[in-house]
Amino acid sequence: MNTSYAKWTLFIVAIIVFALTIWYSNILIENIARDERNKIKIWADAIQRKASLVKYTNEFFEKVRAEEQNKAEIMAKAFQKINTASSNEDISFYTELISNNQSIPYILTDIDGNISATKNLDNVYLKKINTPEKLFQVLKSENYNVIPINYYKDLYIYLYYKESHIYTQLRAVLSDLLESFISEIVENSSSVPVIITDSTQKNILAYGNINSYFVKDSSFMQATIASMQSENPPIYITLGINNYGYVFYQESILLKNLRIFPIIQIILVFIFAIIAYLLFNFAWRSEQNQIWVGMSKETAHQLGTPLSSLMAWTEILRSENINPDIVVEMEKDIARLETITQRFSKIGSTPDLSPENIQDIINNFIHYF
């Protein structure tokens, strides 16, 4: 009764402790998961704001480039006007317009590449283009833009220009900003798995927090992109002039592990409970077996006393010249009792097997009755 009561008490206490542990663990996990989701949300919002900043910066640089191209075209028209103006026409406005250009490098040549005017190029650079051959080589390698200027019938001069030094520096800043932006997306502190693709969402430009071994598997990456898209809408980003991309992301590995942790915890506790029950049951059975072994040995010990007395009585009866058959039958019963005593004494011990003649055993059993 007391043992059963203790078992049920222990079982109920274990259930209460288990429930409290699961409850408190779930609270902790939910708090950690909430913080993790907030980090991901803050990261995504920051990426969207920076993507907007990159977009606006790119649009600004595009306006600067268009403005420089417009200035070059105005200069070309000014050169054309100067070359086609009559001797009594005032061209001071056009010459002033050309001289006020302090940013755009240009080279004015004839059809054969002979230089007639330059601006915003230093002397070291001019030595690199002091012959038509060198000039055409530099024009090709540095991607100069050209505007043909017709000044008389079929005669032309050519205005070669390239982006200003200011725009070149701004473009380098934009490139650094874009690289830093992509690097910040990929190497995020929130451990968010990220994939950046081009506008087709097929070609992967960069990735982060994804095993590089699986990146080689295109089908795996496309499946990952689809999974990310189902979790969160991709972030649209500007990667350059007329160049766009998408940022795909999903919850961090930590957050995924936190989701399955309660299940794993319950399974482990359940396994532990089963093992504890089996061990407890084994210990209880072992204790019961020890009790039975002790009782059997005590029984064998107690049987030893009357057996000794019976053996003494057989000797007395034999000396009194009693019917020998009676003594023989008593000795047989004593032998059987000795066998029983030995069996009781051997309970709990490893049995010692020996071959026996089963026919003799059966015959003795039949003759006994």
Steps between C-alpha positions, in 0.01 A plus 500: 500500500771745604717398206216558252420836662867603477513402134194706411628794703835482322324472164277804564794707625699404189208602276472837677876563473495396135205729421660796680829439317330489160291807582799707613716379211229597252481848654877543464498363147210725399681805639819408314302430182319835533835681535633308201197592288538865603867492398405358160227763457739781595759356260246479216381856564860625503570320173193658341605847615854450374365360174298820460812705578701312238217548252481876561879529484506310173226725358698806608814372326296426191377860499859623536604283206210624287584859591865451398391350170269798448789739573719319246230530235463872576878542464488318169233739377708793628805376305281454195363853534850646542624321187200601289454858625563791265784744565272773632293268726547520877617163631612609846208315658609171346867545586405585856277195512792279397750665733264463798522122474715407799406136540452306175827394330480535120721479192417677173657348186468496126418188303864386505534524877697822516417674825379860478381554857484325839362580843528359851792269409840533666833515320592142587181380337556719193839334444319166473295630204753718317462296178185390316591134551538542875186711510278242330643228724416700816156595367419133449643374829333768715160484328477863392168622362514683167279771346559583131480877431421608145654838428496517121318284244648149544781611731495397865694543817457260790441569867618212722400514864475274803347520843636764732739425782226586747261252340775234490555544872126495564469180298777342709311606812183343361687179421645487852157576645344219299773250597468602865122468475518148355768398750287628787202302373698178463707530819215603727532477878158338535619177333219532247538271194508735199507458121540796261391443139475708185170631364413156354521340847697218339864609507650514850727801557586443867394296800561484873449260793444211259725194480728555200483128421129528411546821299647293216167318468282727285181303573563533875555875468186549293302300755654715776404818313142372464491415871633844593245669273218308667620621843576865421450722193836572332654846540540689172841671471684713242839363396599764246374681193211296360611214721275361770491203732316332782596406855344174620522413868346273762506455874835415655617148580482587871132588469428177313680299767304679771176394333585130520673517839180440707424189294853369550478583869174308539643199314815497714304531824265224383795272419656584836171418675478163324859415590443608861184288518679196357791542740264546794298196396818297454622602846163412651496158333859440603407583858205260485724227360750555779221459753390173340859377493541582867173324589594190302840476665340546840251225413787269403669582829185430698448168321849393598407460872209251461699313235783446746247379755339260249839360407567435868164327539575268207820391673308437822233300317763298320668415834163393650458231234188662359371380164782597258250603230375779725852632547569480128184697415585760763849537352343552157279779637801652676691492169209679329490762775876549459442556127232758580732669750777519241257649248395771746862574587592535131227756418671819376817311408621400156359151432748215468371289212581131490368218278237272660315189391143617461367143499639434847354828624154414366514146641598629844214749489248226408627259763472774763125519453 
